[in-house]
Structures are given as C-alpha cells and as structure tokens.
C-alpha cells in the first residue's frame, strides 16, 4: 500500500507540471492583458508610461520563454508568484478562499450523499414502481437543472417568500448562509449518485451470490446489509469521490450567484482581470484537489473491498 | 425631446431624497459593490476601478471631493486653497482636526509622503497620471530625485504645490488613487490588508469576495458625522441575486440594469425609491480613420443618420439612457443643449454614402463585448439598419480586457464602448486633441486644427465662463465631424430602501456615495 501511495503521489508531479505548462501557454497567447483590464470600464485611463512601468514591475516585459523558466523555477520551490492585483503572494490570496470553497463542496457532497444514495437504493429495491419512477425523475431533474437558475429559485423560495434563510453572502461562516448554495451545488451530484446507486444495486441484486444467499434463507435485511450494500459501496464511493472533486470545480457559478467568497469566484474575477498568477494558482489547486481526492478514493475502495489489492 | 431630456437630468439631480427629518445616529448602512465578485486590492493607490473606490470612499479621503449639488470638485481636507496669479502655484492649508484611524494627526508630511509614494516608478500606480502634473514628480518617477520639487512644506498644515501647467487641482486630486495615506506606515505590509485612512469609517474586516466592514470613526473631522455606527459593503456582482437580496431587505441599495429598471419602475412600492442621474459616460461606436471608408466624414455622418438611435434606446436600453448629442453629457458643465441629434434619415445616409464614393456600401468589422447596454445586443440591432443603406457589419466578439487592449492599440475598424466624459469637461474633450495619443483616449485618432486651438485656449484662460464656451465650440465641431456614432449617455439608476437617507445623485458615478451624509431611520432592519 505504501509503495502504491508513493507511486501515485509521484505521478501527480508530471500531471501538475503539464497543467502548469498548459495554463502558462494558454494565457500567454490569448488576447487581453492585466494592464488593459485596468481600463476596461472605459473610465480608468492609464497613460502609456504607467502601462510600461506596470509591465516592467510585473515582469511582463520579459520574453515568454524567460517568464516560463522563472515560473517553473518558482513552482519547484512551491512559490506560486505574486498576484498582479493585490500584490500579495498567490498562496495567501488562495488560502483566504480555500476554506469557504471546501466548506461549500463538503456541504454539497454531504447533501448529495445523504439524499442521493438512499434515493437510489429505494428505487433499486422497488424497480418499476411509482417510487422508482419518482426517484429517477428527481435524479434526472437534479442532473439537468442549471445551477444558476436553481439557485435563484431557492433564493426566491427560502429567502424572499418564506424568509427562512439569508439569500446571499458568507455571514459569520455559520450554517444558515451555507444551506442554499450547498443545495444549489449539491443537486446535480445528488442526481448522479441516485442513478449510480440504483444501477449498482440492481446489478448486484441479480448476481449469483445474492441469489444463493436468499436461497439459503438469509433474511432480506442481512442480504441488503452484507451483500448488496457492501458491494455497491465500492462503485458509490468512487462516484462520491469523483463528484466531490468536480463539485469544487463547479462551484464557480454558485459562488458568484450567492456572493460566496470561494476559489470559484476568485478564479472568474482573476480571468477577467488577467491576474494570471492567481489563475494559475487556482487551477493548480483545483487539479491538485482532484488528484488527492482520487487517491483517497482508491485507498478507501481497497479498505472497503478486500478483493482490491494494490501492488 | 432634448428639452425633456435636459429637464429629466435636472430633475434627477433635484429628485434627491429631500431630508426634512433630522439625521438619526446609529445603525448600519448595508451598501453593495456591484461591479465584480471581489475588490482588487486594499491598497487604493494600486487600483483605479470603481468597484474599489466604493470601499475607499468609506475608509479614505482625498484632498478634494465631489460636490454633487454644485457638480464640481471642492476642497475636502483643507480650509483653503489659494492659487497664485499665474495659476501654477497653489497654497493648501489643511484642516487642523483630521486624524487617521490609528490616531496620527494629518499633516503636510502625509500629503507629501503620499504623492511621493504614488510616484514610485517601480510600482506603476495609476494615480501617477495626476501627480505627474506636479513639478518634479516625473523626476521621482524616473528615480532621478527622491523628493517632488513642486511640493514644498511651509508648516505642518500648509504646503505649496507647483504644477507643470495650469489646471484645476480639484479634478486631479479627487481621484481615489490619490487618497492620502499616513506617512508612518513605511514598509508595513499589513497596511495593504488593513488600511488606516481619514474616512468616516475605520477598517474592521475584509472577507475577500464577500464584504468589507467599517466602524464609525469617532475622531472624524466633520462633527456629528458619520451618522451610522457601521457600514457593511457586500460584494454582489450578480444582478439577479442583488435583486432578490434587495427585495428581501438584506441590502439597502442596488444598482439596476435595464431589465430591472423596467421592473422596478412598474412596481408601485419599489418605484418610490429610485435615484436616477445622467452619469458622465458616453456610449459610442468609434470609427477608425485608418479604415478607408471611415476616413471620410460623410461616411461617418451617414452611419449616424442610418441608425434609429431613439428606437434602440427605447426598446433595448429600456429608456435607461439619454440620447447623445455630442461628446459631453447632460451633467457636464459644458453640455451644449443647442446641439440637435442626428436625425434618423436613411435616405440622407444613402446619399452621403453615394457622395463619399460608396454607392454600394461597404463592409466593416465591429468589435464589441457582450455588455447588454453597449455591446453585442446593440450591434445586432444596428446591423439591419445599416444593411438598409448597404453597409454590412461583421461582429468581432471580445471580452472587456480585450476590448480595452484592442482599442488602445488601434487594432480595430470600429468598436462600441462606454467612455467616461467627465467630470472635467476639458479633460474629456482633450481626447479629441490631436496631441493626445491613441493609447491615451484619442482612440479614433481625431485631428482638427480648430479643435486643437479651442482646447489650447480653454486650457490657458483664467475665465471659467470663457473656458466653458471654448469647450462647447470644440464639442460642436467634434459632433459635426462625427468620429463616432453618438449613441447615448448612461442613466445610472440606484434603488434604495425607504429607510436609507442622504443618498446623492453623483453624476461621476452613482455607486460612489458620501457615506458620512447617509443615515438609516428606525424602520431599517439594521437600525440598532
């Protein structure tokens, strides 16, 4: 297991370097620049001398190749550079936004797991019934609803109409501000989890070992607990892990809508303002998260299913 | 029509919440910053975006501020400003009761230190464009001097400023990028994240991407102000979310876009608390004379005649704009009400094209962003109108940062943008001076000797009335030359809660408010 972990960790390095290179090249060729973004409101004219000084200070007057070498060199020392906008280290800028995003992603995933897995199980246990159909309508709707639109509906219903929850913001970091964005973000993985769980359970229910267990007179509760649930868990766990990773990436829309101070809204703002070091840092952080979550899922899968062995 | 528009603008300025009541102390002002998902920086010298000025108006102060009633800059931190006979030397006498939030008393050292910091050539601070007008500032910027020669300390509260050319320092030093910093911060890196200013509220916290909170500064130099105990500025870039929060009474103000403007006007309750002002922004389509057809004045005039501008303002912009009749907008002191809009006359447009040698029209590329008020939706409405006179359009969609870069570099045939055309009418008109480079604001490379002469005379005269007349004449020539399609002047609209008092129709930017004049009455959910 240890050698597997080390190997997987080593594999993340070339992936991160490739992603860093790709982002660097991409933002070196696309039009638009930081200094131009300072003037995009048509009001804030900056004279050419200042533009040139800004470029010099930020090192943008250097050739792309020189900048790339410096960038990779900095990355090797875990230095993500300095934000063009705030003039703070990128790690500081990202650190301020990391916990809100993680909190939102965790809450959204929890919401999806708590509702999605039972829903899928219920549908699989009663295939072809009204419960099955209703569960799958909920699941498909969750998958297809645009997050922005759903978020607005939630705001309208729970904040404006019922007055139960605040419609926006981070508040003091309490749960009341977290609920609506977490639901808006969690509905899509909920739908996927419900469908995946249903498919996995249905598949296992028709397996020989389940039929054997039943023919031996094992109670339905024991069949479900010992055979269905444990076997379905590996597939479900993999889906949960992948969804947690992608939820962090998908948080952009929800964070912007709910004025949630996370990585997503930071990334969007940084792209439009061409704050390239922050863009690079955000994307690398998101990729790193995805890789780590995948690794954790692989390890957990091995713990759950003894048939899985890593060498 | 023009009379109606002018009247509307005047009414907008007058239709301020007329507070007969006595301001109520206490409570929290819950303001919003609607132009993005975050603030760029807590160092206001490093950013010139309106989004950042929204918080800076709470925490910082500049030498001058904008008087919305008089529509001009007025001294803020001074008891007097005395210009010399030649207009180059100004003697400033600072107020004697101004304190930074960490307790330091304002002195001339702080002003000089601030301007010297802004001129640090290694930083490229945007405010350098203003400070550069002080004699010797450029030398500091280039590293050839350590002190700005044109700033002379006379005593702790008096200093002399020598400018390189005659100009009103008020327009320069009212900019947020010239906010006065305390000289004792030195290299304190914390200052960038926890600013100490002279404003009515002292910094409490900034949650990046969420909000900034400030508490009443007890030693604020205006006795009895600010009225509110606290200000919370929430960052809310999404209009739809802002709308819900406003209706849910979670925020006190909301900047409205065209769609919301229609909905709020139609609502019997919400319509009671809407503040409108003709902002000093002119939306326009710039035509590059390097593209052969646009080098001909008749073609440019034809474009102006071929577009039914009023129809677009009514249907697409939802009347949230005033028809442009010149570069300078309604609220500019040099607005020329005698100028008539280009008539929508496609026959005349066609004839002008024939006269210019384009009987079959031509095709051009139009660079535009997705902005709903001055972007691709507008261009798409214009396309069939131009097609009727034989002019074809190919849209080049770009995002904001790319548009600014494309225009600055002159890499366009036509663009549509919204440009600041104030508050200083001379600065705004100088965008059409031939000596103004394209990289500054003469984006359409306008060159007209008569306009140059008029603007030079306007800059040289001491007679304010004469200056306005000269600027008006220059504006009229530019209008006749039609280097742009004169689309509209922005009508900025702010919805506010009935309990919020003291808002002002700031024509320079409605989202920038004098927080020290604002107060909340007892009906506010945040009254305590």
Contacts between the chains, C-beta under 8 A, distances in Angstrom:
chain1	res1	chain2	res2	distance
A	31	B	398	7.2
A	31	B	402	4.6
A	31	B	405	6.5
A	31	B	406	7.4
A	32	B	398	7.9
A	32	B	399	6.7
A	32	B	401	3.8
A	32	B	402	4.1
A	32	B	405	5.6
A	33	B	401	6.8
A	33	B	405	5.7
A	34	B	401	8.0
A	36	B	401	5.0
A	36	B	402	7.4
A	36	B	404	4.2
A	36	B	405	3.6
A	36	B	408	6.4
A	37	B	400	7.0
A	37	B	401	3.8
A	37	B	404	6.9
A	38	B	47	7.6
A	38	B	48	6.3
A	38	B	49	7.2
A	38	B	126	6.7
A	39	B	404	4.4
A	39	B	408	7.1
A	40	B	400	3.6
A	40	B	401	5.2
A	40	B	403	6.6
A	40	B	404	4.5
A	41	B	35	7.5
A	41	B	49	6.5
A	41	B	50	6.2
A	41	B	400	7.8
A	42	B	281	6.9
A	42	B	404	7.9
A	42	B	417	5.3
A	42	B	418	4.7
A	42	B	419	4.5
A	42	B	420	6.1
A	43	B	50	6.7
A	43	B	281	7.3
A	43	B	419	7.6
A	43	B	420	3.8
A	43	B	509	7.7
A	44	B	48	4.0
A	44	B	49	6.4
A	44	B	50	7.9
A	44	B	126	6.7
A	44	B	420	7.9
A	45	B	129	7.4
A	45	B	420	7.6
A	45	B	440	6.3
A	45	B	441	5.4
A	46	B	48	7.1
A	46	B	126	5.2
A	46	B	129	6.7
A	47	B	128	7.9
A	47	B	129	4.9
A	47	B	132	7.9
A	47	B	439	7.8
A	47	B	440	6.0
A	48	B	437	6.8
A	48	B	439	4.6
A	48	B	440	7.1
A	49	B	128	7.7
A	49	B	141	7.8
A	50	B	124	5.2
A	50	B	125	7.5
A	50	B	126	6.2
A	50	B	128	5.4
A	50	B	129	6.3
A	51	B	124	7.7
A	51	B	439	7.6
A	52	B	124	8.0
A	53	B	121	5.9
A	53	B	122	7.4
A	53	B	123	7.4
A	53	B	124	3.5
A	53	B	128	7.9
A	53	B	141	7.8
A	54	B	124	3.6
A	55	B	124	7.9
A	56	B	122	7.9
A	56	B	124	7.5
A	57	B	122	5.7
A	57	B	123	6.3
A	57	B	124	5.3
A	85	B	40	4.5
A	85	B	41	5.8
A	85	B	46	7.9
A	85	B	47	7.2
A	86	B	40	6.8
A	86	B	41	4.8
A	86	B	42	7.5
A	86	B	43	7.9
A	86	B	46	8.0
A	86	B	192	7.6
A	87	B	41	6.9
A	87	B	43	6.9
A	87	B	46	6.3
A	87	B	192	6.8
A	88	B	192	7.2
A	88	B	193	7.5
A	93	B	208	7.4
A	96	B	208	5.0
A	97	B	208	6.5
A	97	B	209	6.4
A	100	B	209	7.8
A	151	B	241	7.9
A	152	B	240	5.6
A	152	B	241	7.3
A	152	B	244	7.0
A	155	B	241	6.7
A	155	B	244	4.5
A	155	B	245	8.0
A	156	B	244	6.2
A	159	B	244	6.3
A	159	B	245	7.8
A	159	B	248	5.2
A	159	B	250	7.8
A	160	B	244	5.6
A	160	B	247	5.8
A	160	B	248	4.9
A	163	B	248	7.6
A	166	B	250	6.3
A	167	B	241	7.0
A	167	B	244	4.9
A	167	B	245	4.9
A	167	B	248	5.3
A	167	B	250	6.0
A	168	B	234	7.3
A	168	B	236	6.5
A	168	B	241	5.5
A	168	B	244	7.6
A	168	B	245	5.0
A	168	B	250	6.9
A	169	B	210	6.1
A	169	B	211	6.7
A	169	B	234	6.0
A	169	B	250	7.9
A	170	B	207	6.0
A	170	B	210	4.3
A	170	B	211	7.4
A	255	B	37	7.7
A	255	B	209	7.7
A	256	B	37	5.6
A	256	B	237	6.5
A	256	B	238	5.9
A	257	B	238	5.3
A	257	B	240	7.6
A	257	B	241	5.3
A	258	B	241	6.7
A	259	B	37	7.4
A	259	B	209	7.5
A	259	B	210	6.3
A	259	B	234	6.4
A	259	B	235	5.9
A	259	B	236	5.1
A	259	B	237	7.5
A	259	B	238	7.4
A	259	B	241	6.7
A	260	B	209	7.4
A	260	B	210	7.4
A	261	B	38	7.8
A	261	B	207	5.5
A	261	B	208	5.7
A	261	B	209	3.2
A	261	B	210	3.9
A	262	B	209	6.9
A	265	B	37	4.0
A	265	B	38	6.7
A	265	B	209	5.1
A	266	B	37	7.7
A	266	B	38	6.7
A	266	B	208	7.4
A	266	B	209	6.1
A	268	B	37	6.2
A	269	B	36	5.8
A	269	B	37	4.8
A	269	B	38	5.0
A	269	B	209	7.9
A	272	B	36	8.0
A	272	B	399	6.7
A	272	B	400	6.6
A	272	B	401	6.5
A	273	B	40	7.1
A	273	B	401	7.0
A	274	B	401	5.4
